[in-house]
């Protein structure tokens, strides 16, 4: 791929966040998780030879934990491109404080933008199409997204605005737990960031709707809901009651900057 003076030149990419940026469920614990950030790093490396990439994200982290645990290590690595995806784990909890959560996100955007790095953050899809109670979160999600857009504008951050594209709520982009993207979803999200950054090849194809799908019978829908409740909602509620997190004891998969290599999960075929 040829490049010219208009092609963004990034040498040090650092990703901050929770499970979505870690890459769940694009891969698995045995092979490693790929995810949208790894996919984006692979695309960046094509036009930015020698790209160094770190992924500090850890599943289960709340916004204040991403702020406390990941901002300082990110700043220490002096990235020229950094992504901040946080807050959804807060959003789905009953005692969600939008001002406090967005305050943590804005503090990160401010500190990172002050270094001169290109900073990318995100709005989030509305959950009504994939979660039975998701419609109850619509107003909360809309307010949260508005706050993120305003914070990004104040600090000159790029916004990958997922909420304005219907395809991001299509259940076919989401894995069985309905909270994490599948491989197709992570591919689309990497495309959204590439488009927002105006990278070579980064067009709006990521936002195209999927083919119309035949509706499932009421019986199959009910069966799928029961499997979801038993397989994912139940364990999630148990962890909440016990004060546990899916990220307990876990560390970032790429805590320091390094080149992409053949052993990275990014090279797992979709």
Phi and psi restraints in degrees (value plus and minus 20) as a CYANA .aco file:
   2 UNK   PHI     -98.8   -58.8
   2 UNK   PSI     137.7   177.7
   3 UNK   PHI    -155.7  -115.7
   3 UNK   PSI     135.6   175.6
   4 UNK   PHI    -154.9  -114.9
   4 UNK   PSI    -190.2  -150.2
   5 UNK   PHI     -87.3   -47.3
   5 UNK   PSI     -34.7     5.3
   6 UNK   PHI    -107.4   -67.4
   6 UNK   PSI     -31.3     8.7
   7 UNK   PHI     -93.4   -53.4
   7 UNK   PSI     104.4   144.4
   8 UNK   PHI     -78.5   -38.5
   8 UNK   PSI     115.5   155.5
   9 UNK   PHI    -129.6   -89.6
   9 UNK   PSI      83.1   123.1
  10 UNK   PHI    -133.2   -93.2
  10 UNK   PSI     112.3   152.3
  11 UNK   PHI    -132.5   -92.5
  11 UNK   PSI     -43.4    -3.4
  12 UNK   PHI    -159.3  -119.3
  12 UNK   PSI      84.3   124.3
  13 UNK   PHI    -129.5   -89.5
  13 UNK   PSI     104.8   144.8
  14 UNK   PHI    -144.8  -104.8
  14 UNK   PSI     111.0   151.0
  15 UNK   PHI    -130.5   -90.5
  15 UNK   PSI     109.3   149.3
  16 UNK   PHI    -132.6   -92.6
  16 UNK   PSI     127.7   167.7
  17 UNK   PHI     136.5   176.5
  17 UNK   PSI    -173.9  -133.9
  18 UNK   PHI    -139.0   -99.0
  18 UNK   PSI    -166.0  -126.0
  19 UNK   PHI     -82.9   -42.9
  19 UNK   PSI     -53.5   -13.5
  20 UNK   PHI     -83.7   -43.7
  20 UNK   PSI     -60.9   -20.9
  21 UNK   PHI     -97.8   -57.8
  21 UNK   PSI     -48.8    -8.8
  22 UNK   PHI     -82.0   -42.0
  22 UNK   PSI     -53.2   -13.2
  23 UNK   PHI      98.2   138.2
  23 UNK   PSI     -15.6    24.4
  24 UNK   PHI     -81.1   -41.1
  24 UNK   PSI     117.8   157.8
  25 UNK   PHI    -133.0   -93.0
  25 UNK   PSI      35.5    75.5
  26 UNK   PHI    -122.6   -82.6
  26 UNK   PSI      61.9   101.9
  27 UNK   PHI      96.0   136.0
  27 UNK   PSI    -176.6  -136.6
  28 UNK   PHI    -177.5  -137.5
  28 UNK   PSI     155.9   195.9
  29 UNK   PHI     -85.0   -45.0
  29 UNK   PSI     -48.0    -8.0
  30 UNK   PHI     -94.4   -54.4
  30 UNK   PSI     -66.5   -26.5
  31 UNK   PHI    -109.8   -69.8
  31 UNK   PSI     -40.3    -0.3
  32 UNK   PHI      81.5   121.5
  32 UNK   PSI     137.2   177.2
  33 UNK   PHI    -120.4   -80.4
  33 UNK   PSI     116.6   156.6
  34 UNK   PHI    -108.3   -68.3
  34 UNK   PSI    -102.9   -62.9
  35 UNK   PHI      65.3   105.3
  35 UNK   PSI     146.6   186.6
  36 UNK   PHI     -83.7   -43.7
  36 UNK   PSI     -57.2   -17.2
  37 UNK   PHI     -88.0   -48.0
  37 UNK   PSI     -61.2   -21.2
  38 UNK   PHI     -83.1   -43.1
  38 UNK   PSI     -61.6   -21.6
  39 UNK   PHI     -83.4   -43.4
  39 UNK   PSI     -60.9   -20.9
  40 UNK   PHI     -84.9   -44.9
  40 UNK   PSI     -62.4   -22.4
  41 UNK   PHI     -80.0   -40.0
  41 UNK   PSI     -59.2   -19.2
  42 UNK   PHI     -83.2   -43.2
  42 UNK   PSI     -61.5   -21.5
  43 UNK   PHI     -86.7   -46.7
  43 UNK   PSI     -61.6   -21.6
  44 UNK   PHI     -82.0   -42.0
  44 UNK   PSI     -58.3   -18.3
  45 UNK   PHI     -85.2   -45.2
  45 UNK   PSI     -44.3    -4.3
  46 UNK   PHI     -84.8   -44.8
  46 UNK   PSI     -60.5   -20.5
  47 UNK   PHI    -124.0   -84.0
  47 UNK   PSI     -25.3    14.7
  48 UNK   PHI    -149.0  -109.0
  48 UNK   PSI      53.4    93.4
  49 UNK   PHI     -74.8   -34.8
  49 UNK   PSI     118.9   158.9
  50 UNK   PHI      66.1   106.1
  50 UNK   PSI     -11.9    28.1
  51 UNK   PHI     -74.0   -34.0
  51 UNK   PSI     115.7   155.7
  52 UNK   PHI    -128.0   -88.0
  52 UNK   PSI     120.0   160.0
  53 UNK   PHI    -157.9  -117.9
  53 UNK   PSI     114.2   154.2
  54 UNK   PHI    -149.4  -109.4
  54 UNK   PSI     123.0   163.0
  55 UNK   PHI    -146.9  -106.9
  55 UNK   PSI      87.1   127.1
  56 UNK   PHI    -112.3   -72.3
  56 UNK   PSI     -21.3    18.7
  57 UNK   PHI     -87.0   -47.0
  57 UNK   PSI     124.5   164.5
  58 UNK   PHI    -156.6  -116.6
  58 UNK   PSI     111.4   151.4
  59 UNK   PHI     -76.2   -36.2
  59 UNK   PSI     128.4   168.4
  60 UNK   PHI      61.9   101.9
  60 UNK   PSI     -26.9    13.1
  61 UNK   PHI     -93.1   -53.1
  61 UNK   PSI     115.2   155.2
  62 UNK   PHI    -103.5   -63.5
  62 UNK   PSI     147.2   187.2
  63 UNK   PHI     -79.4   -39.4
  63 UNK   PSI     -61.3   -21.3
  64 UNK   PHI     -87.8   -47.8
  64 UNK   PSI     -47.3    -7.3
  65 UNK   PHI     -95.6   -55.6
  65 UNK   PSI     -59.3   -19.3
  66 UNK   PHI     -79.5   -39.5
  66 UNK   PSI     -64.2   -24.2
  67 UNK   PHI     -80.2   -40.2
  67 UNK   PSI     -70.3   -30.3
  68 UNK   PHI     -91.2   -51.2
  68 UNK   PSI     -55.7   -15.7
  69 UNK   PHI    -117.1   -77.1
  69 UNK   PSI     -46.5    -6.5
  70 UNK   PHI    -133.2   -93.2
  70 UNK   PSI     -44.0    -4.0
  71 UNK   PHI     -84.3   -44.3
  71 UNK   PSI     -70.3   -30.3
  72 UNK   PHI     -80.9   -40.9
  72 UNK   PSI     -67.0   -27.0
  73 UNK   PHI     -80.4   -40.4
  73 UNK   PSI     -55.0   -15.0
  74 UNK   PHI     -85.5   -45.5
  74 UNK   PSI     -67.6   -27.6
  75 UNK   PHI     -80.9   -40.9
  75 UNK   PSI     -57.3   -17.3
  76 UNK   PHI     -84.6   -44.6
  76 UNK   PSI     -42.9    -2.9
  77 UNK   PHI    -114.0   -74.0
  77 UNK   PSI     -16.6    23.4
  78 UNK   PHI      26.9    66.9
  78 UNK   PSI      36.9    76.9
  79 UNK   PHI     -90.3   -50.3
  79 UNK   PSI     133.6   173.6
  80 UNK   PHI    -123.2   -83.2
  80 UNK   PSI     -27.1    12.9
  81 UNK   PHI    -159.6  -119.6
  81 UNK   PSI     110.0   150.0
  82 UNK   PHI    -163.8  -123.8
  82 UNK   PSI     120.6   160.6
  83 UNK   PHI    -136.5   -96.5
  83 UNK   PSI     121.9   161.9
  84 UNK   PHI    -146.8  -106.8
  84 UNK   PSI      89.3   129.3
  85 UNK   PHI    -144.7  -104.7
  85 UNK   PSI      87.7   127.7
  86 UNK   PHI    -174.3  -134.3
  86 UNK   PSI     139.3   179.3
  87 UNK   PHI      93.1   133.1
  87 UNK   PSI     -38.4     1.6
  88 UNK   PHI     -89.1   -49.1
  88 UNK   PSI     -56.4   -16.4
  89 UNK   PHI     -82.4   -42.4
  89 UNK   PSI     -50.4   -10.4
  90 UNK   PHI     -93.6   -53.6
  90 UNK   PSI     -62.4   -22.4
  91 UNK   PHI     -76.8   -36.8
  91 UNK   PSI     -57.2   -17.2
  92 UNK   PHI    -106.9   -66.9
  92 UNK   PSI     -19.2    20.8
  93 UNK   PHI    -111.3   -71.3
  93 UNK   PSI     128.4   168.4
  94 UNK   PHI     -78.7   -38.7
  94 UNK   PSI     -59.8   -19.8
  95 UNK   PHI    -117.2   -77.2
  95 UNK   PSI      38.5    78.5
  96 UNK   PHI     -99.8   -59.8
  96 UNK   PSI     106.0   146.0
  97 UNK   PHI    -131.9   -91.9
  97 UNK   PSI      76.8   116.8
  98 UNK   PHI     -79.5   -39.5
  98 UNK   PSI     -61.7   -21.7
  99 UNK   PHI     -84.0   -44.0
  99 UNK   PSI     -63.3   -23.3
 100 UNK   PHI     -87.7   -47.7
 100 UNK   PSI     -64.9   -24.9
 101 UNK   PHI     -83.3   -43.3
 101 UNK   PSI     -67.1   -27.1
 102 UNK   PHI     -88.5   -48.5
 102 UNK   PSI     -45.4    -5.4
 103 UNK   PHI     -82.8   -42.8
 103 UNK   PSI     -61.6   -21.6
 104 UNK   PHI     -85.9   -45.9
 104 UNK   PSI     -62.1   -22.1
 105 UNK   PHI     -83.6   -43.6
 105 UNK   PSI     -64.8   -24.8
 106 UNK   PHI     -84.4   -44.4
 106 UNK   PSI     -58.9   -18.9
 107 UNK   PHI     -79.0   -39.0
 107 UNK   PSI     -59.9   -19.9
 108 UNK   PHI     -87.9   -47.9
 108 UNK   PSI     -64.6   -24.6
 109 UNK   PHI     -79.4   -39.4
 109 UNK   PSI     -63.3   -23.3
 110 UNK   PHI     -82.3   -42.3
 110 UNK   PSI     -69.6   -29.6
 111 UNK   PHI     -84.4   -44.4
 111 UNK   PSI     -60.0   -20.0
 112 UNK   PHI     -93.9   -53.9
 112 UNK   PSI     -61.3   -21.3
 113 UNK   PHI     -84.8   -44.8
 113 UNK   PSI     -51.3   -11.3
 114 UNK   PHI     -83.9   -43.9
 114 UNK   PSI     -39.9     0.1
 115 UNK   PHI    -102.0   -62.0
 115 UNK   PSI     -29.0    11.0
 116 UNK   PHI      73.8   113.8
 116 UNK   PSI     -21.2    18.8
 117 UNK   PHI     -90.7   -50.7
 117 UNK   PSI     133.1   173.1
 118 UNK   PHI     -97.7   -57.7
 118 UNK   PSI     104.5   144.5
 119 UNK   PHI    -135.0   -95.0
 119 UNK   PSI     111.6   151.6
 120 UNK   PHI    -138.3   -98.3
 120 UNK   PSI     113.7   153.7
 121 UNK   PHI    -152.7  -112.7
 121 UNK   PSI    -195.2  -155.2
 122 UNK   PHI    -160.3  -120.3
 122 UNK   PSI     127.6   167.6
 123 UNK   PHI    -119.1   -79.1
 123 UNK   PSI     147.3   187.3
 124 UNK   PHI    -142.1  -102.1
 124 UNK   PSI     125.0   165.0
 125 UNK   PHI     -84.2   -44.2
 125 UNK   PSI     133.7   173.7
 126 UNK   PHI     -98.4   -58.4
 126 UNK   PSI     113.0   153.0
 127 UNK   PHI    -105.3   -65.3
 127 UNK   PSI     -16.6    23.4
 128 UNK   PHI     -81.3   -41.3
 128 UNK   PSI     -49.4    -9.4
 129 UNK   PHI    -101.0   -61.0
 129 UNK   PSI     -36.5     3.5
 130 UNK   PHI    -140.8  -100.8
 130 UNK   PSI     -31.3     8.7
 131 UNK   PHI    -142.7  -102.7
 131 UNK   PSI     111.3   151.3
 132 UNK   PHI     -74.0   -34.0
 132 UNK   PSI     -59.6   -19.6
 133 UNK   PHI    -118.2   -78.2
 133 UNK   PSI      -7.2    32.8
 134 UNK   PHI     -82.3   -42.3
 134 UNK   PSI     -50.4   -10.4
 135 UNK   PHI     -84.0   -44.0
 135 UNK   PSI     -44.6    -4.6
 136 UNK   PHI     -88.4   -48.4
 136 UNK   PSI     -38.7     1.3
 137 UNK   PHI    -117.7   -77.7
 137 UNK   PSI     -18.6    21.4
 138 UNK   PHI     -82.1   -42.1
 138 UNK   PSI     -70.8   -30.8
 139 UNK   PHI     -83.6   -43.6
 139 UNK   PSI     -59.4   -19.4
 140 UNK   PHI     -83.5   -43.5
 140 UNK   PSI     -63.1   -23.1
 141 UNK   PHI     -87.1   -47.1
 141 UNK   PSI     -60.0   -20.0
 142 UNK   PHI     -82.2   -42.2
 142 UNK   PSI     -64.6   -24.6
 143 UNK   PHI     -83.6   -43.6
 143 UNK   PSI     -62.7   -22.7
 144 UNK   PHI     -79.9   -39.9
 144 UNK   PSI     -66.0   -26.0
 145 UNK   PHI     -83.2   -43.2
 145 UNK   PSI     -60.6   -20.6
 146 UNK   PHI     -81.5   -41.5
 146 UNK   PSI     -59.8   -19.8
 147 UNK   PHI     -86.4   -46.4
 147 UNK   PSI     -59.6   -19.6
 148 UNK   PHI     -85.5   -45.5
 148 UNK   PSI     -63.9   -23.9
 149 UNK   PHI     -79.5   -39.5
 149 UNK   PSI     -62.6   -22.6
 150 UNK   PHI     -85.8   -45.8
 150 UNK   PSI     -62.6   -22.6
 151 UNK   PHI     -83.7   -43.7
 151 UNK   PSI     -62.0   -22.0
 152 UNK   PHI     -82.3   -42.3
 152 UNK   PSI     -61.0   -21.0
 153 UNK   PHI     -84.1   -44.1
 153 UNK   PSI     -59.0   -19.0
 154 UNK   PHI     -83.2   -43.2
 154 UNK   PSI     -48.4    -8.4
 155 UNK   PHI    -134.8   -94.8
 155 UNK   PSI     -10.6    29.4
 156 UNK   PHI      49.4    89.4
 156 UNK   PSI       6.6    46.6
 157 UNK   PHI    -103.3   -63.3
 157 UNK   PSI     129.3   169.3
 158 UNK   PHI    -100.9   -60.9
 158 UNK   PSI     117.6   157.6
 159 UNK   PHI    -132.4   -92.4
 159 UNK   PSI     101.1   141.1
 160 UNK   PHI    -105.1   -65.1
 160 UNK   PSI      79.0   119.0
 161 UNK   PHI    -108.6   -68.6
 161 UNK   PSI      63.8   103.8
 162 UNK   PHI     -92.5   -52.5
 162 UNK   PSI     -46.6    -6.6
 163 UNK   PHI     -89.1   -49.1
 163 UNK   PSI     -40.2    -0.2
 164 UNK   PHI    -109.7   -69.7
 164 UNK   PSI     -18.6    21.4
 165 UNK   PHI    -137.4   -97.4
 165 UNK   PSI      99.8   139.8
 166 UNK   PHI     -79.4   -39.4
 166 UNK   PSI     -51.6   -11.6
 167 UNK   PHI     -82.1   -42.1
 167 UNK   PSI     -46.5    -6.5
 168 UNK   PHI     -88.3   -48.3
 168 UNK   PSI     -35.6     4.4
 169 UNK   PHI    -119.5   -79.5
 169 UNK   PSI     -18.3    21.7
 170 UNK   PHI     -86.9   -46.9
 170 UNK   PSI     102.9   142.9
 171 UNK   PHI     -76.0   -36.0
 171 UNK   PSI     -41.5    -1.5
 172 UNK   PHI     -92.4   -52.4
 172 UNK   PSI     -30.3     9.7
 173 UNK   PHI    -112.7   -72.7
 173 UNK   PSI     -22.5    17.5
 174 UNK   PHI    -136.4   -96.4
 174 UNK   PSI     129.3   169.3
 175 UNK   PHI     -99.8   -59.8
 175 UNK   PSI    -198.4  -158.4
 176 UNK   PHI     -81.3   -41.3
 176 UNK   PSI     -45.1    -5.1
 177 UNK   PHI    -102.0   -62.0
 177 UNK   PSI     -29.3    10.7
 178 UNK   PHI      47.6    87.6
 178 UNK   PSI     -14.5    25.5
 179 UNK   PHI    -130.3   -90.3
 179 UNK   PSI     -43.8    -3.8
 180 UNK   PHI    -138.1   -98.1
 180 UNK   PSI     121.9   161.9
 181 UNK   PHI     -85.5   -45.5
 181 UNK   PSI     133.2   173.2
 182 UNK   PHI    -113.0   -73.0
 182 UNK   PSI    -191.9  -151.9
 183 UNK   PHI     -79.1   -39.1
 183 UNK   PSI     -62.2   -22.2
 184 UNK   PHI     -83.2   -43.2
 184 UNK   PSI     -62.4   -22.4
 185 UNK   PHI     -83.1   -43.1
 185 UNK   PSI     -62.6   -22.6
 186 UNK   PHI     -85.3   -45.3
 186 UNK   PSI     -56.0   -16.0
 187 UNK   PHI     -83.6   -43.6
 187 UNK   PSI     -64.5   -24.5
 188 UNK   PHI     -83.6   -43.6
 188 UNK   PSI     -59.8   -19.8
 189 UNK   PHI     -87.1   -47.1
 189 UNK   PSI     -61.2   -21.2
 190 UNK   PHI     -79.0   -39.0
 190 UNK   PSI     -58.9   -18.9
 191 UNK   PHI     -85.0   -45.0
 191 UNK   PSI     -56.3   -16.3
 192 UNK   PHI     -83.8   -43.8
 192 UNK   PSI     -61.6   -21.6
 193 UNK   PHI     -90.0   -50.0
 193 UNK   PSI     -62.3   -22.3
 194 UNK   PHI     -79.1   -39.1
 194 UNK   PSI     -60.0   -20.0
 195 UNK   PHI     -86.3   -46.3
 195 UNK   PSI     -65.1   -25.1
 196 UNK   PHI     -81.4   -41.4
 196 UNK   PSI     -53.8   -13.8
 197 UNK   PHI    -105.8   -65.8
 197 UNK   PSI     -25.2    14.8
 198 UNK   PHI      38.2    78.2
 198 UNK   PSI      23.8    63.8
 199 UNK   PHI     -94.5   -54.5
 199 UNK   PSI     136.7   176.7
 200 UNK   PHI     -75.8   -35.8
 200 UNK   PSI     108.6   148.6
 201 UNK   PHI      60.7   100.7
 201 UNK   PSI     -20.9    19.1
 202 UNK   PHI    -107.6   -67.6
 202 UNK   PSI      59.2    99.2
 203 UNK   PHI    -121.9   -81.9
 203 UNK   PSI    -189.3  -149.3
 204 UNK   PHI    -111.9   -71.9
 204 UNK   PSI      -5.0    35.0
 205 UNK   PHI     -80.8   -40.8
 205 UNK   PSI     -47.6    -7.6
 206 UNK   PHI     -80.1   -40.1
 206 UNK   PSI     -46.0    -6.0
 207 UNK   PHI    -112.9   -72.9
 207 UNK   PSI     -18.2    21.8
 208 UNK   PHI     -89.1   -49.1
 208 UNK   PSI     122.2   162.2
 209 UNK   PHI     -87.9   -47.9
 209 UNK   PSI     130.7   170.7
 210 UNK   PHI     -99.7   -59.7
 210 UNK   PSI     139.8   179.8
 211 UNK   PHI     -77.1   -37.1
 211 UNK   PSI     128.6   168.6
 212 UNK   PHI     -80.7   -40.7
 212 UNK   PSI     115.7   155.7
 213 UNK   PHI    -133.3   -93.3
 213 UNK   PSI     121.3   161.3
 214 UNK   PHI     -85.6   -45.6
 214 UNK   PSI     115.9   155.9
 215 UNK   PHI     -89.4   -49.4
 215 UNK   PSI     122.6   162.6
 216 UNK   PHI     -98.3   -58.3
 216 UNK   PSI     137.6   177.6
 217 UNK   PHI     -89.8   -49.8
 217 UNK   PSI     139.6   179.6
 218 UNK   PHI     -78.7   -38.7
 218 UNK   PSI     -55.4   -15.4
 219 UNK   PHI     -85.3   -45.3
 219 UNK   PSI     -65.3   -25.3
 220 UNK   PHI     -86.2   -46.2
 220 UNK   PSI     -56.4   -16.4
 221 UNK   PHI     -84.2   -44.2
 221 UNK   PSI     -65.6   -25.6
 222 UNK   PHI     -83.2   -43.2
 222 UNK   PSI     -61.0   -21.0
 223 UNK   PHI     -82.2   -42.2
 223 UNK   PSI     -61.6   -21.6
 224 UNK   PHI     -85.9   -45.9
 224 UNK   PSI     -57.0   -17.0
 225 UNK   PHI     -86.1   -46.1
 225 UNK   PSI     -60.5   -20.5
 226 UNK   PHI     -85.4   -45.4
 226 UNK   PSI     -61.1   -21.1
 227 UNK   PHI     -83.9   -43.9
 227 UNK   PSI     -59.4   -19.4
 228 UNK   PHI     -86.1   -46.1
 228 UNK   PSI     -64.0   -24.0
 229 UNK   PHI     -82.8   -42.8
 229 UNK   PSI     -65.0   -25.0
 230 UNK   PHI     -90.2   -50.2
 230 UNK   PSI     -58.5   -18.5
 231 UNK   PHI    -106.0   -66.0
 231 UNK   PSI     -46.2    -6.2
 232 UNK   PHI    -148.6  -108.6
 232 UNK   PSI     -65.7   -25.7
 233 UNK   PHI     -86.0   -46.0
 233 UNK   PSI     -65.8   -25.8
 234 UNK   PHI     -76.8   -36.8
 234 UNK   PSI     -74.5   -34.5
 235 UNK   PHI     -79.7   -39.7
 235 UNK   PSI     -56.1   -16.1
 236 UNK   PHI     -83.5   -43.5
 236 UNK   PSI     -63.6   -23.6
 237 UNK   PHI     -84.7   -44.7
 237 UNK   PSI     -58.9   -18.9
 238 UNK   PHI     -82.2   -42.2
 238 UNK   PSI     -64.3   -24.3
 239 UNK   PHI     -81.0   -41.0
 239 UNK   PSI     -59.3   -19.3
 240 UNK   PHI     -84.0   -44.0
 240 UNK   PSI     -64.2   -24.2
 241 UNK   PHI     -85.6   -45.6
 241 UNK   PSI     -51.7   -11.7
 242 UNK   PHI    -109.5   -69.5
 242 UNK   PSI     -22.1    17.9
 243 UNK   PHI      50.0    90.0
 243 UNK   PSI       9.0    49.0
 244 UNK   PHI    -125.7   -85.7
 244 UNK   PSI     141.7   181.7
 245 UNK   PHI    -149.6  -109.6
 245 UNK   PSI     131.0   171.0
 246 UNK   PHI     -84.4   -44.4
 246 UNK   PSI     -37.8     2.2
 247 UNK   PHI    -117.2   -77.2
 247 UNK   PSI     -15.1    24.9
 248 UNK   PHI     -77.6   -37.6
 248 UNK   PSI     107.3   147.3
 249 UNK   PHI      59.2    99.2
 249 UNK   PSI     -19.3    20.7
 250 UNK   PHI    -116.2   -76.2
 250 UNK   PSI     132.3   172.3
 251 UNK   PHI    -142.6  -102.6
 251 UNK   PSI     145.7   185.7
 252 UNK   PHI     -81.7   -41.7
 252 UNK   PSI     123.8   163.8
 253 UNK   PHI     -96.7   -56.7
 253 UNK   PSI     -44.9    -4.9
 254 UNK   PHI    -157.8  -117.8
 254 UNK   PSI      55.3    95.3
 255 UNK   PHI     -90.4   -50.4
 255 UNK   PSI     -39.3     0.7
 256 UNK   PHI    -150.1  -110.1
 256 UNK   PSI     136.7   176.7
 257 UNK   PHI     -81.6   -41.6
 257 UNK   PSI     117.1   157.1
 258 UNK   PHI    -182.3  -142.3
 258 UNK   PSI     142.3   182.3
 259 UNK   PHI     -93.9   -53.9
 259 UNK   PSI     136.9   176.9
 260 UNK   PHI     -88.4   -48.4
 260 UNK   PSI     123.4   163.4
 261 UNK   PHI    -157.6  -117.6
 261 UNK   PSI     148.9   188.9
 262 UNK   PHI     -85.3   -45.3
 262 UNK   PSI     -37.4     2.6
 263 UNK   PHI    -109.3   -69.3
 263 UNK   PSI     -27.0    13.0
 264 UNK   PHI     -91.6   -51.6
 264 UNK   PSI     126.1   166.1
 265 UNK   PHI     -78.1   -38.1
 265 UNK   PSI     -40.8    -0.8
 266 UNK   PHI     -77.7   -37.7
 266 UNK   PSI     -41.3    -1.3
 267 UNK   PHI    -113.9   -73.9
 267 UNK   PSI     -16.9    23.1
 268 UNK   PHI     -89.3   -49.3
 268 UNK   PSI     113.9   153.9
 269 UNK   PHI     -89.2   -49.2
 269 UNK   PSI     125.0   165.0
